[in-house]
Each structure stands twice: as structure tokens, then as C-alpha cells.
Amino acid sequence: MNDHLNATAQHKDGEKCGSMGGESFTEEQEALVVKSWNLMKKNAGEWGLKFFIKIFEIAPSAQKLFSFLKDSNVPLEQNPKLKPHAKSVFVMTCEAAVQLRKAGKVVVRDSSLKKIGGVHFQYGVVDEHFEVTKYALLETIKEAVGEMWSAEMKNAWSVAYDQLVVAIKTEMKP
């Protein structure tokens, strides 16, 4: 599985989508993230579901990390718990990106980073999972924004996502 994850965590141009963590988030990047989030916000449930379906297409074994999917015998799109979960994760990720520059750090609404980190630790989430998730997030945003997508927008979302991951990993302990 890890070989498959590592292979898909590379972009089509061969560039590895590794974490830069400490890179600062510029005003221009913030503007791109805000502009694209404003476009996606009204359909966050649909985009969140597409985001999670992409994750499971890339790494089908990731479904085992979600208790509500383990014994489900309906297609992913019809699982009653997946869409609300996917929407909340997508919204949290996007809103964390939008406020990154203003707050100067990652801030998560409606739950704490400590709780998110603890859950990710408990379920055995590893670096490859974050890489697959990043790739799926970028592909989902690219699809959502259409012609607005650019290398600069991809980079802006990458920096914001990497900073969110660093914040989550800091709290990944029992």
C-alpha cells in the first residue's frame, strides 16, 4: 500500500508534494485561497464528498480508518455519515486556510487541534495519509474552480495545507 501511496503523492510533472511546513503565507496566496473558497463554499458538501471519494480512489485501504465505513454495504456516495463528515473536514480545512494569514497560525473552529491530533494518532494516520489527502484536496479544488486554477493557486493551497498538517502532527499524541 505504501508504494501505491508514495507513487500517487507525486504530481503529474514529477514534483513531490512534500511538506514545507515553515513557509510563510503571503497576501497574494491568501487572496487566491479566499477567492477560490468563496467559489466553493456554497457547495461545500458536494466538494467535500468528491474530496473524500478521491482519497478512497487513490488509497482504498483508507476506508478502514473510518468506523462508519467498515460495515457499510452501500456505495460511498450513499453512506449517510460520509457526506456530513466530508463536508465538515473540507470546510474546516478551507476555513483554516482562509484565516491563516490573519491569525498568523492555524486556527480550527468547532473542535480543537488537540482533539483532531488525538483522533489522527489513535487511528494510526501516517505521513502517506496526509500526502494522499493533500493530492486529493488539490485535485478537488482544481476541479471546483475550473479556469481560475493556476500554479500560484496550487502553491497557495499547498502552503496552507502543509501548515495545517504541521499543526495537527504537533498534537498527534495519545
Residue pairs with C-beta under 8 A, 6 or more apart in sequence:
1 59
1 61
2 128
4 58
4 59
5 58
5 59
5 128
5 129
5 131
5 132
6 128
6 131
8 58
8 59
8 132
8 135
9 16
9 17
9 128
9 131
9 132
9 134
9 135
10 16
10 17
11 17
11 135
17 131
17 134
17 135
17 138
17 158
18 131
19 130
19 162
19 165
19 166
20 158
20 159
20 162
21 162
21 163
21 165
21 166
22 166
23 159
23 162
23 163
25 100
25 101
25 156
25 159
25 160
25 163
26 101
27 101
28 152
28 156
29 101
29 152
29 155
29 156
29 159
29 160
30 98
30 100
30 101
30 102
30 156
32 150
32 152
32 153
32 156
32 157
33 94
33 97
33 98
33 100
33 153
33 156
33 157
33 160
34 98
35 148
36 141
36 144
36 145
36 148
36 153
36 157
37 94
37 95
37 97
37 98
39 144
39 145
39 148
40 47
40 94
40 141
40 144
40 145
41 94
43 144
44 87
44 90
44 91
44 94
45 83
45 84
45 86
45 87
47 90
47 140
47 144
48 83
48 86
48 87
48 88
48 89
48 90
48 91
49 77
49 82
49 83
49 86
49 87
50 140
50 143
51 86
51 89
51 90
51 136
51 137
51 140
52 76
52 82
52 85
52 86
52 89
52 136
53 76
53 77
54 136
54 139
54 140
55 62
55 132
55 133
55 136
56 62
56 63
56 76
58 132
58 135
58 136
59 128
59 129
59 132
62 129
62 132
63 69
63 70
63 76
64 70
65 123
65 124
65 125
65 129
66 82
66 85
68 79
68 81
68 82
68 85
69 76
69 79
69 82
72 79
76 82
88 110
90 140
92 108
92 109
92 110
92 111
93 137
93 161
93 164
95 109
96 106
96 107
96 108
96 160
96 164
97 157
97 160
97 161
97 164
99 107
100 106
100 160
100 163
105 167
106 113
106 163
106 164
106 166
106 167
108 116
108 167
113 167
113 168
113 170
113 171
114 171
116 168
116 171
117 168
117 169
117 170
117 171
117 172
117 173
118 171
118 172
118 173
118 174
120 168
120 172
121 172
121 173
121 174
122 174
125 172
130 165
130 169
134 158
134 161
134 162
134 165
137 157
137 161
138 154
138 157
138 158
138 161
141 149
141 153
141 157
142 149
142 154
145 153
